[in-house]
Amino acid sequence: MASQLRVDKILPVDGAPTGGGGGIIQVVGTQNTTQVSTTTTSLSNPTDSGMSVTITPKFATSKILVMINASMKGDGSSANVNALIKRNGTLIDYSDCADDGILDYAINFTSGNSSWAFFDSPNSTSALTYGFFFSRYGGSGTAYFNNNANHYSCSTMTAMEISA
């Protein structure tokens, strides 16, 4: 029996064809086990977790899907954790999604992983660095990244370029 190759379509190596939407062009990711803590409550100057990914879109029309799974907790008296994202050093405002433009709050006292996924439309073909930041919300005490009851945890961050 002779071999046969059958496909519906072949995509160019640089991504989906013009007008083709929804194709994944590239994926980058990282994991982080470094424990970081903060007592700051600042939303405008949050603490850098040290977790970031850099992606350079091939097309200005592409969307960037950023997925985060972060181990966070607060301690002390009602210390919750604010989760924030910066693109190239500038906070991304999620006012339509959450209070004060932050991505979300984490549960206090109980360590655990919180997950988020969001689309960004940067309209750029330059390198984009997405960084995960956090601050304490409410009460007193400390907010933690990658601290699971004084044991280290692992957090992950993935960015995908999606054709528009």
C-alpha positions as a Python dict, from the first residue, in 0.01 Angstrom:
ca = {
    (1, 'M'): (0, 0, 0),
    (2, 'A'): (137, 342, -98),
    (3, 'S'): (157, 618, 166),
    (4, 'Q'): (-76, 915, 133),
    (5, 'L'): (-72, 1258, 292),
    (6, 'R'): (-406, 1435, 314),
    (7, 'V'): (-458, 1778, 469),
    (8, 'D'): (-734, 2037, 468),
    (9, 'K'): (-489, 2325, 434),
    (10, 'I'): (-127, 2415, 487),
    (11, 'L'): (-46, 2727, 685),
    (12, 'P'): (261, 2942, 623),
    (13, 'V'): (544, 2911, 876),
    (14, 'D'): (483, 3267, 999),
    (15, 'G'): (130, 3192, 1122),
    (16, 'A'): (-224, 3183, 994),
    (17, 'P'): (-302, 3315, 647),
    (18, 'T'): (-446, 3664, 600),
    (19, 'G'): (-806, 3663, 714),
    (20, 'G'): (-760, 3335, 902),
    (21, 'G'): (-870, 3388, 1262),
    (22, 'G'): (-802, 3196, 1576),
    (23, 'G'): (-478, 3021, 1485),
    (24, 'I'): (-207, 2992, 1747),
    (25, 'I'): (107, 3152, 1608),
    (26, 'Q'): (345, 3107, 1902),
    (27, 'V'): (349, 3014, 2271),
    (28, 'V'): (593, 3118, 2545),
    (29, 'G'): (581, 3024, 2911),
    (30, 'T'): (765, 3019, 3240),
    (31, 'Q'): (738, 2881, 3590),
    (32, 'N'): (849, 3041, 3912),
    (33, 'T'): (921, 2896, 4257),
    (34, 'T'): (1074, 3205, 4418),
    (35, 'Q'): (898, 3311, 4737),
    (36, 'V'): (821, 3684, 4755),
    (37, 'S'): (634, 3876, 5026),
    (38, 'T'): (510, 4232, 5068),
    (39, 'T'): (322, 4454, 5308),
    (40, 'T'): (255, 4729, 5053),
    (41, 'T'): (-106, 4813, 4975),
    (42, 'S'): (-14, 5024, 4672),
    (43, 'L'): (-204, 4955, 4351),
    (44, 'S'): (8, 5203, 4155),
    (45, 'N'): (340, 5058, 4274),
    (46, 'P'): (280, 4689, 4353),
    (47, 'T'): (552, 4433, 4432),
    (48, 'D'): (711, 4245, 4143),
    (49, 'S'): (670, 3868, 4185),
    (50, 'G'): (963, 3807, 3953),
    (51, 'M'): (743, 3606, 3715),
    (52, 'S'): (720, 3734, 3358),
    (53, 'V'): (708, 3623, 2994),
    (54, 'T'): (823, 3807, 2683),
    (55, 'I'): (659, 3755, 2346),
    (56, 'T'): (721, 3937, 2018),
    (57, 'P'): (405, 3928, 1803),
    (58, 'K'): (456, 3851, 1435),
    (59, 'F'): (147, 4056, 1340),
    (60, 'A'): (16, 4386, 1481),
    (61, 'T'): (-340, 4254, 1449),
    (62, 'S'): (-273, 3955, 1676),
    (63, 'K'): (-431, 3910, 2018),
    (64, 'I'): (-221, 3792, 2309),
    (65, 'L'): (-378, 3539, 2545),
    (66, 'V'): (-203, 3552, 2884),
    (67, 'M'): (-270, 3274, 3135),
    (68, 'I'): (-151, 3285, 3495),
    (69, 'N'): (-166, 3029, 3772),
    (70, 'A'): (-26, 3193, 4086),
    (71, 'S'): (18, 3058, 4437),
    (72, 'M'): (-80, 3340, 4674),
    (73, 'K'): (-198, 3398, 5028),
    (74, 'G'): (-229, 3665, 5294),
    (75, 'D'): (-181, 3644, 5669),
    (76, 'G'): (-228, 3866, 5969),
    (77, 'S'): (-556, 4045, 6020),
    (78, 'S'): (-767, 4008, 5706),
    (79, 'A'): (-478, 4044, 5460),
    (80, 'N'): (-595, 3956, 5110),
    (81, 'V'): (-382, 3980, 4797),
    (82, 'N'): (-433, 4202, 4490),
    (83, 'A'): (-320, 4047, 4159),
    (84, 'L'): (-201, 4289, 3891),
    (85, 'I'): (-39, 4259, 3547),
    (86, 'K'): (202, 4497, 3378),
    (87, 'R'): (278, 4509, 3007),
    (88, 'N'): (624, 4658, 2944),
    (89, 'G'): (621, 4815, 3290),
    (90, 'T'): (273, 4970, 3268),
    (91, 'L'): (-20, 4834, 3468),
    (92, 'I'): (-299, 4690, 3256),
    (93, 'D'): (-628, 4841, 3372),
    (94, 'Y'): (-907, 4589, 3418),
    (95, 'S'): (-1165, 4841, 3543),
    (96, 'D'): (-1437, 4670, 3341),
    (97, 'C'): (-1363, 4340, 3514),
    (98, 'A'): (-1273, 4421, 3874),
    (99, 'D'): (-1255, 4697, 4133),
    (100, 'D'): (-976, 4955, 4101),
    (101, 'G'): (-856, 4807, 3771),
    (102, 'I'): (-690, 4506, 3935),
    (103, 'L'): (-708, 4159, 3788),
    (104, 'D'): (-846, 3992, 4102),
    (105, 'Y'): (-816, 3934, 4475),
    (106, 'A'): (-684, 3615, 4636),
    (107, 'I'): (-830, 3444, 4940),
    (108, 'N'): (-677, 3549, 5271),
    (109, 'F'): (-515, 3313, 5521),
    (110, 'T'): (-554, 3010, 5297),
    (111, 'S'): (-275, 2951, 5052),
    (112, 'G'): (-370, 2823, 4713),
    (113, 'N'): (-347, 2882, 4345),
    (114, 'S'): (-559, 3137, 4165),
    (115, 'S'): (-587, 3128, 3788),
    (116, 'W'): (-664, 3397, 3532),
    (117, 'A'): (-672, 3416, 3155),
    (118, 'F'): (-715, 3739, 2961),
    (119, 'F'): (-687, 3873, 2607),
    (120, 'D'): (-473, 4172, 2526),
    (121, 'S'): (-481, 4370, 2201),
    (122, 'P'): (-142, 4545, 2203),
    (123, 'N'): (-136, 4640, 1830),
    (124, 'S'): (240, 4583, 1821),
    (125, 'T'): (514, 4376, 1663),
    (126, 'S'): (768, 4483, 1926),
    (127, 'A'): (870, 4268, 2223),
    (128, 'L'): (603, 4264, 2497),
    (129, 'T'): (689, 4166, 2854),
    (130, 'Y'): (397, 4067, 3075),
    (131, 'G'): (484, 4068, 3444),
    (132, 'F'): (284, 3949, 3746),
    (133, 'F'): (267, 4191, 4040),
    (134, 'F'): (84, 4185, 4373),
    (135, 'S'): (6, 4390, 4683),
    (136, 'R'): (-175, 4344, 5012),
    (137, 'Y'): (-544, 4430, 5022),
    (138, 'G'): (-706, 4527, 5351),
    (139, 'G'): (-624, 4455, 5712),
    (140, 'S'): (-267, 4417, 5824),
    (141, 'G'): (-7, 4151, 5777),
    (142, 'T'): (176, 4022, 5474),
    (143, 'A'): (83, 3913, 5123),
    (144, 'Y'): (277, 3617, 4981),
    (145, 'F'): (359, 3484, 4636),
    (146, 'N'): (467, 3117, 4621),
    (147, 'N'): (424, 3049, 4992),
    (148, 'N'): (209, 2748, 5072),
    (149, 'A'): (207, 2734, 5452),
    (150, 'N'): (580, 2816, 5460),
    (151, 'H'): (654, 2568, 5181),
    (152, 'Y'): (752, 2682, 4835),
    (153, 'S'): (499, 2655, 4558),
    (154, 'C'): (515, 2682, 4182),
    (155, 'S'): (339, 2947, 3976),
    (156, 'T'): (317, 2956, 3596),
    (157, 'M'): (261, 3216, 3325),
    (158, 'T'): (194, 3151, 2955),
    (159, 'A'): (144, 3391, 2664),
    (160, 'M'): (5, 3288, 2325),
    (161, 'E'): (-12, 3492, 2009),
    (162, 'I'): (-350, 3431, 1845),
    (163, 'S'): (-424, 3542, 1490),
    (164, 'A'): (-711, 3789, 1468),
}
